[in-house]
Amino acid sequence: MATRHQTQQNSGTVADAVRGNWVDTRAPVSTRPYLRLARMDRPIGTWLLLWPCLWSAAIAASAAGTTWPNWWHIFLFAVGATVMRGAGCVFNDLVDRDYDAKVARTISRPIPSGQVTPRQATVFMVALCLIGLLVLLQFNWTTIGLGIASLGIVAIYPFMKRFINWPQLVLGLAFNWGALLGWTTIFGNLGWTPVVLYLGGIAWTIAYDTIYAHQDKEDDALLGLKSTALHFGDKTPVYLTAFFALAWCLIFAAGWMADARVLFATGMAAVALHMAWQVTTLDTSDPDNCIVRFRANHTTGALVFLAVVLDTALRSAMA
């Protein structure tokens, strides 16, 4: 009898994708391997990359005294996050293809399963990067320069788990770069507010990606790979509490520095409760429990964004 992972390899589906996702059920068959390679069947990563961009755009609007964030910029960030997250995933899979072939959760991915060759994946990655460049060129020169500067962090991230116990920190540096970009699209320069937001996003990423990494800790240990999940071990809840608390304080500080007040504080109270739920209900020995709490950070991101946007809209209406 075929195992579940063998069945997934034969069907082309990926082990850690949501069952019945649109790629597996509705996308043209010929495009499915590439959409899976770009993680279009697992959009949570795109959201986690996008939310810091949206937070920054909303906080910039609050600081500028406008009623709403720039919706054209929101659209561009959404497109950019989608294609650049996809490109980053392709690069990561190219670098990790030998490791992925040895791990049950990743052996069904397009490259190790043979659905896409490394050369095809490289061409696809370049195409995604070109779309990302076209999006970036819609902004001012400061934003363009910052966007290009982020590629260095993206390039080194896949190698970090071979050398350091904190690859999640490097992921945080890359995944929260949008916290800087959203601000510069409005003001054309950096300031303490986006920097504080960026640091808060990094702490948030360390927390949620540690939860994610607990799914792979046994395989990672066998392969000699490193992660905060392995580094924190049984003390993971303590570390998660510290990093979620740090993230909350810094994100709150950034909003307050941009004049967000009552509704923002109310929304951030909901964020604190949501973070507390993740820590108190986490079972690091249960991969299904971990993936649910990891994906729940989409809600965390949405709550922060709505808190800023609604607070800004209320203050504008009362002015």
Contacts in CASP RR format, 6 or more apart in sequence:
PFRMAT RR
TARGET T0000
AUTHOR 0000-0000-0000
METHOD contacts of the structure
MODEL  1
MATRHQTQQNSGTVADAVRGNWVDTRAPVSTRPYLRLARMDRPIGTWLLL
WPCLWSAAIAASAAGTTWPNWWHIFLFAVGATVMRGAGCVFNDLVDRDYD
AKVARTISRPIPSGQVTPRQATVFMVALCLIGLLVLLQFNWTTIGLGIAS
LGIVAIYPFMKRFINWPQLVLGLAFNWGALLGWTTIFGNLGWTPVVLYLG
GIAWTIAYDTIYAHQDKEDDALLGLKSTALHFGDKTPVYLTAFFALAWCL
IFAAGWMADARVLFATGMAAVALHMAWQVTTLDTSDPDNCIVRFRANHTT
GALVFLAVVLDTALRSAMA
2 10 0 8 1.000
4 15 0 8 1.000
5 15 0 8 1.000
5 104 0 8 1.000
5 107 0 8 1.000
5 108 0 8 1.000
8 14 0 8 1.000
8 15 0 8 1.000
8 108 0 8 1.000
9 107 0 8 1.000
9 108 0 8 1.000
9 113 0 8 1.000
12 32 0 8 1.000
12 33 0 8 1.000
12 36 0 8 1.000
12 108 0 8 1.000
12 110 0 8 1.000
12 113 0 8 1.000
12 115 0 8 1.000
13 24 0 8 1.000
13 36 0 8 1.000
13 108 0 8 1.000
14 36 0 8 1.000
14 41 0 8 1.000
14 42 0 8 1.000
14 108 0 8 1.000
14 109 0 8 1.000
14 110 0 8 1.000
15 104 0 8 1.000
15 105 0 8 1.000
15 106 0 8 1.000
15 107 0 8 1.000
15 108 0 8 1.000
16 42 0 8 1.000
16 105 0 8 1.000
16 106 0 8 1.000
16 215 0 8 1.000
16 291 0 8 1.000
17 23 0 8 1.000
17 24 0 8 1.000
17 36 0 8 1.000
17 41 0 8 1.000
17 42 0 8 1.000
18 41 0 8 1.000
18 42 0 8 1.000
21 41 0 8 1.000
21 42 0 8 1.000
22 41 0 8 1.000
23 32 0 8 1.000
23 35 0 8 1.000
23 36 0 8 1.000
23 40 0 8 1.000
23 41 0 8 1.000
24 32 0 8 1.000
24 41 0 8 1.000
27 35 0 8 1.000
27 40 0 8 1.000
33 110 0 8 1.000
33 115 0 8 1.000
33 116 0 8 1.000
34 110 0 8 1.000
34 116 0 8 1.000
34 124 0 8 1.000
35 41 0 8 1.000
36 109 0 8 1.000
36 110 0 8 1.000
36 115 0 8 1.000
37 86 0 8 1.000
37 89 0 8 1.000
37 90 0 8 1.000
37 93 0 8 1.000
37 109 0 8 1.000
37 110 0 8 1.000
37 111 0 8 1.000
37 116 0 8 1.000
37 121 0 8 1.000
37 124 0 8 1.000
38 83 0 8 1.000
38 85 0 8 1.000
38 86 0 8 1.000
38 87 0 8 1.000
38 89 0 8 1.000
38 90 0 8 1.000
38 124 0 8 1.000
38 128 0 8 1.000
39 45 0 8 1.000
39 46 0 8 1.000
39 85 0 8 1.000
39 86 0 8 1.000
39 89 0 8 1.000
40 86 0 8 1.000
44 294 0 8 1.000
44 295 0 8 1.000
44 297 0 8 1.000
44 298 0 8 1.000
45 85 0 8 1.000
46 81 0 8 1.000
46 82 0 8 1.000
46 85 0 8 1.000
46 86 0 8 1.000
47 298 0 8 1.000
47 301 0 8 1.000
48 175 0 8 1.000
48 205 0 8 1.000
48 208 0 8 1.000
48 297 0 8 1.000
48 298 0 8 1.000
49 81 0 8 1.000
49 84 0 8 1.000
49 85 0 8 1.000
49 175 0 8 1.000
50 77 0 8 1.000
50 78 0 8 1.000
50 81 0 8 1.000
50 82 0 8 1.000
51 298 0 8 1.000
51 300 0 8 1.000
51 301 0 8 1.000
51 302 0 8 1.000
51 304 0 8 1.000
51 305 0 8 1.000
52 175 0 8 1.000
52 176 0 8 1.000
52 177 0 8 1.000
52 178 0 8 1.000
52 179 0 8 1.000
52 197 0 8 1.000
52 198 0 8 1.000
52 201 0 8 1.000
53 77 0 8 1.000
53 81 0 8 1.000
53 178 0 8 1.000
53 179 0 8 1.000
53 181 0 8 1.000
53 182 0 8 1.000
54 69 0 8 1.000
54 74 0 8 1.000
54 77 0 8 1.000
54 305 0 8 1.000
55 179 0 8 1.000
55 197 0 8 1.000
55 251 0 8 1.000
55 254 0 8 1.000
55 301 0 8 1.000
55 304 0 8 1.000
55 305 0 8 1.000
55 308 0 8 1.000
56 178 0 8 1.000
56 179 0 8 1.000
56 180 0 8 1.000
56 181 0 8 1.000
56 182 0 8 1.000
56 183 0 8 1.000
56 194 0 8 1.000
56 197 0 8 1.000
57 69 0 8 1.000
57 70 0 8 1.000
57 73 0 8 1.000
57 74 0 8 1.000
57 77 0 8 1.000
57 182 0 8 1.000
57 183 0 8 1.000
57 185 0 8 1.000
57 186 0 8 1.000
58 69 0 8 1.000
58 305 0 8 1.000
58 308 0 8 1.000
58 309 0 8 1.000
58 312 0 8 1.000
59 183 0 8 1.000
59 193 0 8 1.000
59 194 0 8 1.000
59 197 0 8 1.000
59 254 0 8 1.000
59 255 0 8 1.000
59 258 0 8 1.000
59 260 0 8 1.000
59 308 0 8 1.000
60 69 0 8 1.000
60 182 0 8 1.000
60 183 0 8 1.000
60 185 0 8 1.000
60 186 0 8 1.000
60 187 0 8 1.000
60 194 0 8 1.000
60 258 0 8 1.000
61 67 0 8 1.000
61 68 0 8 1.000
61 69 0 8 1.000
61 70 0 8 1.000
61 186 0 8 1.000
61 309 0 8 1.000
61 312 0 8 1.000
62 255 0 8 1.000
62 258 0 8 1.000
62 259 0 8 1.000
62 260 0 8 1.000
62 308 0 8 1.000
62 311 0 8 1.000
62 312 0 8 1.000
62 315 0 8 1.000
63 187 0 8 1.000
63 193 0 8 1.000
63 257 0 8 1.000
63 258 0 8 1.000
63 259 0 8 1.000
64 186 0 8 1.000
64 187 0 8 1.000
65 259 0 8 1.000
65 312 0 8 1.000
65 315 0 8 1.000
65 316 0 8 1.000
66 312 0 8 1.000
66 316 0 8 1.000
67 312 0 8 1.000
67 313 0 8 1.000
67 316 0 8 1.000
67 317 0 8 1.000
68 309 0 8 1.000
68 312 0 8 1.000
68 313 0 8 1.000
69 309 0 8 1.000
70 185 0 8 1.000
70 186 0 8 1.000
73 139 0 8 1.000
73 182 0 8 1.000
73 185 0 8 1.000
76 135 0 8 1.000
76 138 0 8 1.000
76 139 0 8 1.000
77 178 0 8 1.000
77 181 0 8 1.000
77 182 0 8 1.000
79 131 0 8 1.000
79 132 0 8 1.000
79 135 0 8 1.000
80 131 0 8 1.000
80 132 0 8 1.000
80 135 0 8 1.000
80 136 0 8 1.000
83 128 0 8 1.000
83 129 0 8 1.000
83 131 0 8 1.000
83 132 0 8 1.000
83 135 0 8 1.000
84 128 0 8 1.000
84 129 0 8 1.000
84 132 0 8 1.000
86 128 0 8 1.000
87 125 0 8 1.000
87 128 0 8 1.000
87 129 0 8 1.000
87 132 0 8 1.000
88 125 0 8 1.000
88 154 0 8 1.000
90 121 0 8 1.000
90 122 0 8 1.000
90 124 0 8 1.000
90 125 0 8 1.000
90 128 0 8 1.000
91 125 0 8 1.000
91 154 0 8 1.000
91 155 0 8 1.000
91 158 0 8 1.000
92 157 0 8 1.000
92 158 0 8 1.000
93 100 0 8 1.000
93 109 0 8 1.000
93 110 0 8 1.000
93 111 0 8 1.000
93 121 0 8 1.000
94 111 0 8 1.000
94 118 0 8 1.000
94 121 0 8 1.000
94 122 0 8 1.000
94 125 0 8 1.000
95 158 0 8 1.000
95 159 0 8 1.000
96 106 0 8 1.000
96 158 0 8 1.000
97 111 0 8 1.000
97 112 0 8 1.000
97 118 0 8 1.000
99 106 0 8 1.000
99 223 0 8 1.000
99 225 0 8 1.000
100 106 0 8 1.000
100 107 0 8 1.000
100 109 0 8 1.000
100 111 0 8 1.000
100 112 0 8 1.000
101 107 0 8 1.000
101 112 0 8 1.000
102 219 0 8 1.000
102 223 0 8 1.000
103 216 0 8 1.000
103 219 0 8 1.000
103 223 0 8 1.000
104 219 0 8 1.000
105 215 0 8 1.000
105 216 0 8 1.000
105 219 0 8 1.000
105 287 0 8 1.000
106 112 0 8 1.000
107 113 0 8 1.000
110 116 0 8 1.000
110 121 0 8 1.000
111 117 0 8 1.000
111 118 0 8 1.000
111 121 0 8 1.000
116 124 0 8 1.000
136 143 0 8 1.000
136 144 0 8 1.000
136 147 0 8 1.000
136 148 0 8 1.000
137 144 0 8 1.000
139 181 0 8 1.000
139 184 0 8 1.000
139 185 0 8 1.000
140 184 0 8 1.000
140 185 0 8 1.000
140 188 0 8 1.000
142 184 0 8 1.000
142 188 0 8 1.000
142 189 0 8 1.000
142 190 0 8 1.000
143 181 0 8 1.000
143 182 0 8 1.000
143 184 0 8 1.000
143 185 0 8 1.000
143 188 0 8 1.000
146 177 0 8 1.000
146 180 0 8 1.000
146 181 0 8 1.000
146 184 0 8 1.000
147 177 0 8 1.000
147 181 0 8 1.000
150 174 0 8 1.000
150 177 0 8 1.000
153 170 0 8 1.000
153 173 0 8 1.000
153 174 0 8 1.000
153 177 0 8 1.000
154 174 0 8 1.000
156 170 0 8 1.000
157 167 0 8 1.000
157 170 0 8 1.000
157 171 0 8 1.000
157 174 0 8 1.000
160 166 0 8 1.000
160 167 0 8 1.000
160 170 0 8 1.000
161 167 0 8 1.000
161 220 0 8 1.000
161 225 0 8 1.000
161 226 0 8 1.000
161 227 0 8 1.000
162 225 0 8 1.000
162 226 0 8 1.000
163 226 0 8 1.000
164 170 0 8 1.000
164 226 0 8 1.000
165 226 0 8 1.000
165 227 0 8 1.000
165 228 0 8 1.000
165 230 0 8 1.000
165 231 0 8 1.000
166 206 0 8 1.000
166 228 0 8 1.000
166 231 0 8 1.000
167 226 0 8 1.000
167 227 0 8 1.000
167 228 0 8 1.000
168 205 0 8 1.000
168 206 0 8 1.000
168 209 0 8 1.000
168 210 0 8 1.000
168 213 0 8 1.000
168 227 0 8 1.000
168 228 0 8 1.000
169 202 0 8 1.000
169 206 0 8 1.000
169 228 0 8 1.000
171 205 0 8 1.000
171 209 0 8 1.000
172 201 0 8 1.000
172 202 0 8 1.000
172 205 0 8 1.000
172 206 0 8 1.000
172 209 0 8 1.000
173 202 0 8 1.000
175 205 0 8 1.000
176 198 0 8 1.000
176 200 0 8 1.000
176 201 0 8 1.000
176 202 0 8 1.000
176 204 0 8 1.000
176 205 0 8 1.000
177 198 0 8 1.000
178 198 0 8 1.000
179 194 0 8 1.000
179 197 0 8 1.000
179 198 0 8 1.000
179 200 0 8 1.000
179 201 0 8 1.000
180 190 0 8 1.000
180 194 0 8 1.000
180 195 0 8 1.000
180 198 0 8 1.000
182 194 0 8 1.000
183 190 0 8 1.000
183 191 0 8 1.000
183 193 0 8 1.000
183 194 0 8 1.000
183 197 0 8 1.000
184 190 0 8 1.000
184 194 0 8 1.000
192 257 0 8 1.000
193 254 0 8 1.000
193 255 0 8 1.000
193 257 0 8 1.000
193 258 0 8 1.000
194 254 0 8 1.000
196 250 0 8 1.000
196 253 0 8 1.000
196 254 0 8 1.000
196 257 0 8 1.000
197 250 0 8 1.000
197 251 0 8 1.000
197 254 0 8 1.000
197 255 0 8 1.000
199 250 0 8 1.000
200 246 0 8 1.000
200 247 0 8 1.000
200 250 0 8 1.000
200 251 0 8 1.000
200 254 0 8 1.000
201 247 0 8 1.000
201 250 0 8 1.000
201 251 0 8 1.000
203 243 0 8 1.000
203 244 0 8 1.000
203 246 0 8 1.000
203 247 0 8 1.000
203 250 0 8 1.000
204 243 0 8 1.000
204 244 0 8 1.000
204 247 0 8 1.000
204 251 0 8 1.000
204 297 0 8 1.000
204 300 0 8 1.000
206 228 0 8 1.000
206 243 0 8 1.000
207 240 0 8 1.000
207 243 0 8 1.000
207 244 0 8 1.000
207 247 0 8 1.000
207 275 0 8 1.000
207 278 0 8 1.000
208 278 0 8 1.000
208 294 0 8 1.000
208 297 0 8 1.000
208 300 0 8 1.000
209 228 0 8 1.000
209 294 0 8 1.000
210 227 0 8 1.000
210 228 0 8 1.000
210 229 0 8 1.000
210 232 0 8 1.000
210 236 0 8 1.000
210 239 0 8 1.000
210 240 0 8 1.000
210 243 0 8 1.000
211 240 0 8 1.000
211 278 0 8 1.000
211 282 0 8 1.000
211 284 0 8 1.000
211 290 0 8 1.000
211 293 0 8 1.000
211 294 0 8 1.000
212 290 0 8 1.000
212 291 0 8 1.000
212 294 0 8 1.000
213 220 0 8 1.000
213 227 0 8 1.000
213 228 0 8 1.000
213 229 0 8 1.000
213 230 0 8 1.000
214 229 0 8 1.000
214 236 0 8 1.000
214 284 0 8 1.000
214 287 0 8 1.000
214 290 0 8 1.000
215 287 0 8 1.000
215 290 0 8 1.000
215 291 0 8 1.000
216 227 0 8 1.000
216 229 0 8 1.000
217 227 0 8 1.000
217 229 0 8 1.000
217 230 0 8 1.000
220 226 0 8 1.000
220 227 0 8 1.000
220 229 0 8 1.000
220 230 0 8 1.000
221 230 0 8 1.000
228 239 0 8 1.000
229 236 0 8 1.000
229 284 0 8 1.000
232 238 0 8 1.000
232 239 0 8 1.000
233 284 0 8 1.000
236 282 0 8 1.000
236 284 0 8 1.000
237 279 0 8 1.000
237 282 0 8 1.000
240 278 0 8 1.000
240 279 0 8 1.000
240 282 0 8 1.000
241 279 0 8 1.000
244 275 0 8 1.000
244 276 0 8 1.000
244 278 0 8 1.000
244 279 0 8 1.000
245 275 0 8 1.000
247 275 0 8 1.000
248 268 0 8 1.000
248 271 0 8 1.000
248 272 0 8 1.000
248 275 0 8 1.000
251 268 0 8 1.000
251 271 0 8 1.000
251 304 0 8 1.000
252 265 0 8 1.000
252 268 0 8 1.000
255 264 0 8 1.000
255 308 0 8 1.000
256 264 0 8 1.000
258 308 0 8 1.000
259 315 0 8 1.000
260 307 0 8 1.000
260 308 0 8 1.000
260 311 0 8 1.000
260 312 0 8 1.000
261 311 0 8 1.000
261 315 0 8 1.000
262 311 0 8 1.000
262 314 0 8 1.000
263 307 0 8 1.000
263 310 0 8 1.000
263 311 0 8 1.000
263 314 0 8 1.000
264 307 0 8 1.000
264 308 0 8 1.000
264 310 0 8 1.000
264 311 0 8 1.000
265 307 0 8 1.000
266 307 0 8 1.000
267 303 0 8 1.000
267 304 0 8 1.000
267 306 0 8 1.000
267 307 0 8 1.000
268 303 0 8 1.000
268 304 0 8 1.000
268 307 0 8 1.000
270 303 0 8 1.000
270 307 0 8 1.000
271 300 0 8 1.000
271 301 0 8 1.000
271 303 0 8 1.000
271 304 0 8 1.000
271 307 0 8 1.000
274 296 0 8 1.000
274 299 0 8 1.000
274 300 0 8 1.000
274 303 0 8 1.000
275 300 0 8 1.000
277 296 0 8 1.000
278 293 0 8 1.000
278 296 0 8 1.000
278 297 0 8 1.000
281 289 0 8 1.000
281 293 0 8 1.000
282 289 0 8 1.000
282 290 0 8 1.000
282 293 0 8 1.000
283 289 0 8 1.000
283 290 0 8 1.000
284 290 0 8 1.000
END
